[in-house]
Amino acid sequence: MSFHSQVRGPSDDGAEGSAELLPRYLDSLSLVERLHRLLLDVIKDEFERLGILDINAVQALLLFNVGDNEVTAGELKSRGYYQGSNVSYNLKKLVENGYMHHARCEIDRRSVRVRLTPKGQEVRDVVADLFARHAEGMEGKGIVGLEELDGINNSLKRMERYWTDQIRYIY
């Protein structure tokens, strides 16, 4: 079911601007969701092509986002490295498969810090190479340029701040 079928427009006549904005906003929401799913499919296809089958796209993206940092599981979400809800499962799998190293934090023994192993760094590099090829291909084919991406990113950051403020003010 699409966002369009889930949301009814404004009911008062004074919100004509909102009525025009609503379908575009819903299109944007749908696009963001589809783009995220497509991104995971693109990563999955790349890993299948390379014969890397013991890691899924969500885990590969997590490794890419962690990069050279050493972080706690909680920081994965607060820093925006991980968007899902099952971070513990994915971390456990990454540690079991040798992509991440984990150790108890010296200061707070309840906390576990994670970092990439050399095997995890190889996966991060595969994803980085994939993204670099995509950026080059999009620019080379005139699909999107620097100014367009800056505009998109600025708009998405404003939406992110708006949603974050909405969550903060609810509680």
Secondary structure per residue as TSV (DSSP state, phi and psi in degrees):
chain	resnum	aa	ss	phi	psi
A	1	M	-	360.0	133.5
A	2	S	-	-83.3	166.5
A	3	F	H	-61.3	-35.5
A	4	H	H	-60.9	-37.1
A	5	S	H	-81.7	-10.8
A	6	Q	H	-93.9	-24.7
A	7	V	-	-117.5	131.6
A	8	R	-	-95.9	147.0
A	9	G	-	-72.0	175.2
A	10	P	-	-63.9	146.3
A	11	S	-	-96.8	-20.0
A	12	D	S	-92.7	149.7
A	13	D	G	-69.5	-20.6
A	14	G	G	-74.8	-2.7
A	15	A	G	-107.7	38.9
A	16	E	H	-61.8	-39.5
A	17	G	H	-61.3	-41.3
A	18	S	H	-65.6	-37.1
A	19	A	H	-64.4	-34.7
A	20	E	H	-76.4	-32.2
A	21	L	H	-76.7	-35.8
A	22	L	H	-52.8	-50.3
A	23	P	H	-61.6	-36.0
A	24	R	H	-68.9	-40.6
A	25	Y	H	-61.8	-44.7
A	26	L	H	-64.2	-38.2
A	27	D	H	-60.2	-42.7
A	28	S	H	-62.7	-44.4
A	29	L	H	-60.0	-45.1
A	30	S	H	-63.7	-42.0
A	31	L	H	-62.8	-43.2
A	32	V	H	-60.8	-44.5
A	33	E	H	-63.0	-46.9
A	34	R	H	-64.6	-40.4
A	35	L	H	-62.4	-39.9
A	36	H	H	-63.4	-44.5
A	37	R	H	-62.8	-42.2
A	38	L	H	-64.1	-39.5
A	39	L	H	-58.2	-45.5
A	40	L	H	-63.7	-38.4
A	41	D	H	-64.8	-40.4
A	42	V	H	-63.9	-43.1
A	43	I	H	-64.4	-44.9
A	44	K	H	-58.2	-45.8
A	45	D	H	-62.1	-40.0
A	46	E	H	-63.7	-42.2
A	47	F	H	-69.4	-37.5
A	48	E	H	-64.0	-41.9
A	49	R	H	-60.5	-36.3
A	50	L	H	-86.8	-5.5
A	51	G	T	77.5	20.6
A	52	I	-	-94.4	101.3
A	53	L	-	-114.8	-3.2
A	54	D	S	-95.3	15.5
A	55	I	S	-142.4	142.4
A	56	N	-	-98.9	173.0
A	57	A	H	-64.4	-37.9
A	58	V	H	-62.4	-43.5
A	59	Q	H	-66.3	-40.6
A	60	A	H	-63.3	-41.9
A	61	L	H	-65.3	-37.2
A	62	L	H	-60.7	-46.0
A	63	L	H	-61.3	-42.6
A	64	F	H	-59.3	-45.6
A	65	N	H	-69.0	-34.6
A	66	V	H	-68.2	-42.1
A	67	G	T	57.4	-129.3
A	68	D	T	-89.6	4.8
A	69	N	-	-80.9	155.0
A	70	E	-	-115.2	120.7
A	71	V	E	-136.9	164.3
A	72	T	E	-88.9	164.6
A	73	A	H	-59.1	-40.5
A	74	G	H	-62.5	-37.2
A	75	E	H	-68.8	-25.0
A	76	L	H	-56.4	-41.5
A	77	K	H	-81.4	-43.9
A	78	S	H	-67.0	-28.5
A	79	R	T	-89.0	-2.7
A	80	G	T	81.6	16.4
A	81	Y	S	-76.9	-24.0
A	82	Y	-	-139.3	129.2
A	83	Q	-	-104.3	-11.6
A	84	G	S	-82.5	-175.7
A	85	S	S	-107.1	-11.9
A	86	N	-	-110.7	52.5
A	87	V	H	-62.7	-37.5
A	88	S	H	-61.7	-43.9
A	89	Y	H	-60.7	-49.0
A	90	N	H	-65.9	-39.1
A	91	L	H	-63.2	-43.2
A	92	K	H	-58.9	-45.8
A	93	K	H	-64.1	-40.8
A	94	L	H	-66.0	-37.4
A	95	V	H	-69.3	-46.9
A	96	E	H	-58.1	-37.3
A	97	N	T	-90.2	5.2
A	98	G	T	81.2	18.3
A	99	Y	S	-91.2	-24.8
A	100	M	E	-132.9	148.4
A	101	H	E	-107.6	139.7
A	102	H	E	-129.0	148.6
A	103	A	E	-152.2	147.4
A	104	R	E	-63.6	140.0
A	105	C	-	-69.1	134.3
A	106	E	S	-65.1	-35.7
A	107	I	S	-79.4	-48.2
A	108	D	-	-120.0	98.8
A	109	R	T	-63.1	-17.2
A	110	R	T	-75.0	-21.1
A	111	S	-	-94.8	143.4
A	112	V	E	-114.2	131.0
A	113	R	E	-101.1	141.2
A	114	V	E	-125.4	150.1
A	115	R	E	-151.2	162.9
A	116	L	E	-75.6	142.9
A	117	T	-	-86.0	172.9
A	118	P	H	-55.3	-37.4
A	119	K	H	-63.4	-40.1
A	120	G	H	-67.1	-36.2
A	121	Q	H	-65.6	-34.4
A	122	E	H	-63.2	-41.9
A	123	V	H	-64.8	-44.6
A	124	R	H	-55.9	-41.5
A	125	D	H	-66.8	-36.7
A	126	V	H	-62.1	-45.4
A	127	V	H	-66.8	-41.9
A	128	A	H	-60.7	-42.5
A	129	D	H	-63.8	-41.4
A	130	L	H	-59.7	-48.3
A	131	F	H	-64.2	-38.7
A	132	A	H	-63.4	-41.7
A	133	R	H	-62.9	-41.0
A	134	H	H	-63.8	-45.8
A	135	A	H	-60.2	-45.1
A	136	E	H	-63.4	-43.4
A	137	G	H	-65.2	-42.6
A	138	M	H	-65.6	-41.6
A	139	E	H	-69.1	-43.8
A	140	G	H	-62.9	-32.4
A	141	K	T	-93.6	3.1
A	142	G	T	70.4	23.0
A	143	I	S	-72.0	-45.1
A	144	V	-	-154.5	141.6
A	145	G	-	-115.3	-177.5
A	146	L	H	-58.4	-49.1
A	147	E	H	-64.7	-40.2
A	148	E	H	-64.1	-44.7
A	149	L	H	-64.5	-38.9
A	150	D	H	-60.4	-41.7
A	151	G	H	-65.0	-45.1
A	152	I	H	-59.9	-49.7
A	153	N	H	-62.0	-41.3
A	154	N	H	-63.5	-42.1
A	155	S	H	-64.3	-44.4
A	156	L	H	-64.9	-36.4
A	157	K	H	-65.5	-38.7
A	158	R	H	-65.0	-41.4
A	159	M	H	-62.6	-41.4
A	160	E	H	-60.2	-45.3
A	161	R	H	-62.5	-41.3
A	162	Y	H	-60.7	-48.5
A	163	W	H	-64.1	-40.7
A	164	T	H	-60.8	-43.3
A	165	D	H	-62.9	-38.3
A	166	Q	H	-61.2	-42.2
A	167	I	H	-66.7	-43.3
A	168	R	H	-63.0	-38.7
A	169	Y	H	-79.3	-17.4
A	170	I	H	-69.9	-37.8
A	171	Y	-	-102.8	360.0
